[in-house]
Amino acid sequence: MSKSVILKSSIAKKYWMAFTGLFLCLFLVGHLLGNLQLFYAGEEGRRAFNEYAYFMQHNLLIKVMSYVTYLSILFHAIDGLLLAFQNKKARPVQYAMNKASANSSSASRQMALLGSIILIFIATHMVNFWGKMHFGEIPLHTLTKAVNVPISQDPNTGQIVKADIEFSYFLTTNGEYKQYAYKDPKTKLFESQMEVREETKLFDKNSNLEVAEGYKDLHSVVMGFFGKSANGNDVNELAWLAVLLYTISMAVLSFHLMHGFASAFQTLGLRHPRYTAIIKNVGMGFAIIVPAAFAAIPLYIFFK
Ligand code: HEM
């Protein structure tokens, strides 16, 4: 292959990397805003997050954007690795021509390595959350509450006898908590005329009719992954490791963005001296704030 063809193909690759990289930065902002809801505690926070996850899974535009995101990640990673490989092969020529190594930061030279670590992070991250949400078994959003209800009447005094009975409520996509089971005080087992079918749908066992649709409890999956489970008792013994690996990955992401953000704008032609400093500073702010906010989520869940 001639040198000009190599140059052309590596310029095209750089453009694609810049486009996909900036698109992925937008994805990061959107993903962060959604995940910040994990700081919102209690049943209301759990509900807000699960409703949000349901919306993300059912909205057509978001679905399309998700596929664009997956493709962008693949394109960005493959192009980046090919570019690094090409640069390595052409290095002696490039050193002599423009001393690339002299003006590239250490982050620049490590971009391929940092990117590969991020790719491994994304793959494992998607197995743990996205994979479970789409293909795994996830508990549904239910709530158990003890309610003081009349259970009998004293035949002598006529007084109503009350007792605490535990009821299970099913959060429906219509926004109501539907009572669907109760704990029999004698057998201590939950009894119900209804059952869940097709993952999220509640059916009446007698009529076989659908009663309501519910939400997958992704919130509890995330909480359980980084710390305690929804009931606050079951502790994930390996949560510390997950939190540590997430924090390290966010530091890696930060270094990757420190170089990548400004470099993408440069590739797309915004090289005017007036903007260079602004882009560099915005890029630096983005590279620090976004990964730090992401890292704060597992740390908060673990230590709270
Ligand atoms: C550290 C805090 C983070 C938390 C708590 C978190 C949580 C989640 C959850 C719960 C999902 C599943 C959503 C669903 O399937 O509906 C998800 C999906 C995903 N996450 Fe994260 N995430 C974090 C950071 C990141 C970072 C830093 C990246 C990228 C570098 C990332 C990339 C992705 C991708 C690509 C998906 C699939 C998105 C889609 O299907 O549209 N996440 N994340």
Boltz pocket constraint, residues with backbone or C-beta under 6 A from the ligand:
constraints:
  - pocket:
      binder: B
      contacts: [[A, 31], [A, 35], [A, 53], [A, 56], [A, 57], [A, 62], [A, 65], [A, 66], [A, 69], [A, 118], [A, 122], [A, 125], [A, 126], [A, 129], [A, 130], [A, 131], [A, 133], [A, 134], [A, 218], [A, 222], [A, 246], [A, 253], [A, 294], [A, 295], [A, 297], [A, 298]]
      max_distance: 6.0
